[in-house]
Amino acid sequence: MVQINRAEINRAQINRAQINRAQVKSPGLRERHREGRRQGILRAAAELFRTSGYDNTSVEEIAAQAEVSVPTIYSFFSSKHDLLLGLLEEDRRHMRAVLEPLLHALPADPLKALIKVAQTCLEQGFVDISHKPIWREISAAALKASPGGRESALRFQGMHVEAFQTFLQGLRRDRIIRRDLDLESVARSLYAVSRNCFRIYLMVERASVADLRAMLRKDLSTVFRGLLAGEHTVRRQTKRSARR
């Protein structure tokens, strides 16, 4: 009798442990499923905004494309306008995953490395930059957003500024740029240059991604020359003089 009771107790303890493990695992699984639905909604919205245009796309069509209900969409996003900010936030997530390893494997040439960082910040996100109409809507949505939405847009900007600043810190350690520079200010300036190139690209209908890259290289090269430490400027001038 005692042995049976012990066996029952052991089984009860095993069952209780299994339940506890399931309770620990299930929230993570639910969260992954929820995140998968969110990304599916955003992918559907991006595709429909691209093919049909933002104004001509309804929430019902997005729900059908994502294979979810309309209430499910509203459980993630308060409005169709909020979907645009969701695309911006998702772009930031994708960009961060790309930028972190990139900053540890940049080209040796500092100017090429700078251009690589800037191009990555513009091009390697969730929404393809060749889809200009979507980016025009996203840019407008960020400006018209509620305080919470504007905070999301500022996080997007801050991630890019942080990437530039990390890059500049490496140049300072290697004594390539002037030591008197305020790196945060310079990083914001580099971000402003790259975003201005992107704004021009969005405004000029005929401008291609190749045009954007060429403009980015030209403008960043102009700014970068002002950052160089004196010894690097002299060395470059000496090399040019020697070739003459």
C-alpha positions as CSV (number, residue, x, y, z in Angstrom):
1,M,0.0,0.0,0.0
2,V,2.8,2.3,0.9
3,Q,4.6,1.5,-2.4
4,I,1.5,2.3,-4.4
5,N,1.1,5.7,-2.7
6,R,4.7,6.5,-3.4
7,A,4.3,5.6,-7.1
8,E,1.2,7.8,-7.2
9,I,3.1,10.6,-5.6
10,N,6.0,10.2,-8.0
11,R,3.6,10.3,-11.0
12,A,1.9,13.4,-9.6
13,Q,5.3,15.1,-9.1
14,I,6.3,14.3,-12.7
15,N,3.0,15.6,-14.1
16,R,3.3,18.7,-12.0
17,A,6.9,19.3,-13.3
18,Q,5.7,18.7,-16.9
19,I,2.9,21.2,-16.4
20,N,5.3,23.8,-15.0
21,R,7.7,23.3,-17.9
22,A,4.8,23.7,-20.4
23,Q,3.7,26.9,-18.6
24,V,7.2,28.3,-18.9
25,K,7.5,27.4,-22.6
26,S,4.0,28.4,-23.7
27,P,4.3,32.2,-23.3
28,G,7.4,32.1,-25.5
29,L,5.6,30.1,-28.1
30,R,2.6,32.3,-28.0
31,E,4.8,35.4,-28.3
32,R,6.5,33.9,-31.4
33,H,3.2,33.1,-33.0
34,R,2.0,36.6,-32.2
35,E,5.1,38.1,-33.7
36,G,4.7,35.9,-36.8
37,R,1.2,37.2,-37.3
38,R,2.4,40.8,-36.9
39,Q,5.1,40.4,-39.5
40,G,2.7,38.6,-41.8
41,I,0.3,41.6,-41.5
42,L,3.1,44.0,-42.3
43,R,4.4,42.0,-45.3
44,A,0.8,41.9,-46.6
45,A,0.4,45.7,-46.1
46,A,3.7,46.5,-47.8
47,E,2.9,44.3,-50.8
48,L,-0.6,45.9,-51.2
49,F,0.6,49.4,-50.7
50,R,3.2,48.7,-53.4
51,T,0.8,47.2,-55.9
52,S,-2.4,49.1,-55.3
53,G,-1.2,52.2,-53.5
54,Y,-1.8,53.3,-49.9
55,D,-5.1,55.1,-50.5
56,N,-6.6,52.3,-52.6
57,T,-5.8,49.6,-50.0
58,S,-8.3,48.7,-47.3
59,V,-7.7,47.0,-44.0
60,E,-10.1,44.3,-45.2
61,E,-7.8,43.6,-48.2
62,I,-4.7,43.5,-45.9
63,A,-6.5,41.0,-43.6
64,A,-7.4,38.8,-46.6
65,Q,-3.8,38.9,-47.9
66,A,-2.4,38.1,-44.5
67,E,-5.0,35.4,-43.9
68,V,-6.1,37.0,-40.6
69,S,-9.3,38.7,-39.4
70,V,-9.8,42.4,-39.4
71,P,-10.0,42.4,-35.6
72,T,-6.7,40.6,-35.5
73,I,-5.1,43.5,-37.4
74,Y,-6.6,46.0,-35.0
75,S,-5.2,44.0,-32.1
76,F,-1.8,45.0,-33.4
77,F,-2.4,48.4,-35.1
78,S,-4.9,51.0,-34.3
79,S,-5.4,52.1,-37.9
80,K,-4.2,51.8,-41.4
81,H,-2.0,54.9,-40.7
82,D,-0.5,53.0,-37.8
83,L,0.5,50.2,-40.2
84,L,2.9,52.7,-41.8
85,L,4.6,53.3,-38.5
86,G,4.7,49.6,-38.0
87,L,6.6,49.3,-41.2
88,L,9.1,51.9,-40.0
89,E,9.5,50.0,-36.7
90,E,10.0,46.7,-38.5
91,D,12.5,48.4,-40.8
92,R,14.5,49.5,-37.7
93,R,14.5,45.9,-36.4
94,H,15.8,44.5,-39.6
95,M,18.4,47.2,-39.9
96,R,19.7,46.7,-36.5
97,A,20.3,43.0,-37.1
98,V,22.3,43.9,-40.2
99,L,24.2,46.8,-38.8
100,E,25.7,45.1,-35.8
101,P,27.8,42.5,-37.7
102,L,28.6,45.0,-40.4
103,L,30.3,47.4,-38.0
104,H,32.8,44.6,-37.2
105,A,33.6,43.8,-40.8
106,L,34.0,47.1,-42.7
107,P,36.3,47.9,-45.6
108,A,39.8,49.0,-44.6
109,D,39.4,52.3,-46.6
110,P,37.6,54.7,-44.2
111,L,35.7,56.5,-46.9
112,K,34.5,53.2,-48.4
113,A,33.6,52.1,-44.9
114,L,31.6,55.2,-44.3
115,I,29.7,54.9,-47.6
116,K,29.0,51.2,-46.8
117,V,27.5,52.2,-43.4
118,A,25.3,54.9,-45.0
119,Q,24.1,52.6,-47.9
120,T,23.3,49.9,-45.4
121,C,21.2,52.3,-43.3
122,L,19.2,53.3,-46.3
123,E,18.9,50.0,-48.2
124,Q,18.9,47.0,-45.9
125,G,15.6,47.4,-44.1
126,F,12.2,45.7,-44.2
127,V,10.7,47.8,-47.0
128,D,12.6,48.0,-50.3
129,I,13.7,51.6,-51.0
130,S,12.7,51.1,-54.7
131,H,9.1,51.3,-53.6
132,K,9.1,55.1,-53.4
133,P,5.3,55.6,-52.9
134,I,5.4,53.5,-49.7
135,W,8.4,55.5,-48.3
136,R,6.7,58.8,-49.1
137,E,3.7,57.6,-47.1
138,I,5.9,56.4,-44.2
139,S,7.8,59.7,-44.1
140,A,4.6,61.6,-44.0
141,A,3.1,59.3,-41.3
142,A,6.2,59.8,-39.1
143,L,5.7,63.6,-39.2
144,K,2.0,63.4,-38.5
145,A,2.2,60.7,-35.8
146,S,1.1,61.0,-32.2
147,P,3.9,61.5,-29.6
148,G,4.3,57.7,-29.3
149,G,4.6,57.4,-33.1
150,R,7.1,60.2,-33.3
151,E,9.1,58.4,-30.5
152,S,9.3,55.3,-32.8
153,A,10.6,57.5,-35.7
154,L,13.2,59.0,-33.4
155,R,14.3,55.5,-32.4
156,F,14.8,54.8,-36.1
157,Q,16.9,57.9,-36.5
158,G,18.8,57.2,-33.3
159,M,19.8,53.7,-34.4
160,H,21.4,55.2,-37.6
161,V,23.2,58.0,-35.6
162,E,24.5,55.3,-33.2
163,A,25.9,53.3,-36.1
164,F,27.7,56.4,-37.5
165,Q,29.0,57.2,-34.1
166,T,30.4,53.7,-33.5
167,F,32.1,53.9,-36.9
168,L,33.6,57.3,-36.0
169,Q,34.9,56.0,-32.7
170,G,37.0,53.4,-34.6
171,L,38.4,56.1,-36.8
172,R,39.3,58.2,-33.8
173,R,41.1,55.2,-32.2
174,D,43.1,54.8,-35.4
175,R,43.8,58.6,-35.5
176,I,42.3,58.9,-38.9
177,I,39.9,61.7,-38.0
178,R,40.6,64.8,-35.9
179,R,40.5,64.2,-32.1
180,D,38.7,67.5,-31.4
181,L,35.5,66.4,-33.1
182,D,32.2,66.0,-31.2
183,L,31.4,62.5,-32.5
184,E,27.7,62.6,-31.6
185,S,27.3,65.9,-33.6
186,V,29.3,64.5,-36.5
187,A,27.2,61.3,-36.5
188,R,24.0,63.4,-36.6
189,S,25.5,65.4,-39.5
190,L,26.3,62.3,-41.5
191,Y,22.8,61.0,-40.9
192,A,21.4,64.3,-42.1
193,V,23.5,64.1,-45.2
194,S,22.3,60.6,-46.0
195,R,18.7,61.3,-45.2
196,N,18.8,64.4,-47.4
197,C,20.0,62.3,-50.3
198,F,17.2,59.9,-49.6
199,R,14.6,62.7,-49.6
200,I,15.8,64.0,-52.9
201,Y,15.7,60.5,-54.3
202,L,12.0,60.2,-53.1
203,M,11.1,63.6,-54.5
204,V,12.6,63.1,-58.0
205,E,10.6,60.4,-59.7
206,R,13.2,59.6,-62.3
207,A,16.0,59.1,-59.7
208,S,17.1,55.5,-59.5
209,V,18.8,53.6,-56.6
210,A,22.0,54.0,-58.6
211,D,21.5,57.8,-58.7
212,L,21.0,57.7,-54.9
213,R,24.2,55.8,-54.3
214,A,26.2,58.2,-56.6
215,M,24.8,61.2,-54.7
216,L,25.5,59.6,-51.4
217,R,29.1,58.9,-52.4
218,K,29.7,62.4,-53.6
219,D,28.1,64.2,-50.6
220,L,29.7,62.0,-48.0
221,S,33.1,62.3,-49.7
222,T,32.8,66.1,-49.4
223,V,32.0,66.0,-45.7
224,F,34.6,63.3,-44.9
225,R,37.5,65.4,-46.2
226,G,36.7,67.9,-43.4
227,L,37.0,65.2,-40.7
228,L,40.4,63.9,-41.6
229,A,43.3,64.5,-39.2
230,G,46.1,66.7,-40.5
231,E,48.6,63.9,-40.9
232,H,46.2,62.0,-43.2
233,T,45.5,65.1,-45.3
234,V,49.2,65.7,-45.7
235,R,49.9,62.1,-46.6
236,R,47.3,62.2,-49.3
237,Q,48.5,65.5,-50.6
238,T,52.1,64.2,-50.6
239,K,51.1,61.1,-52.6
240,R,49.4,63.3,-55.1
241,S,52.4,65.5,-55.4
242,A,54.7,62.5,-55.8
243,R,52.6,61.3,-58.7
244,R,53.0,64.7,-60.5
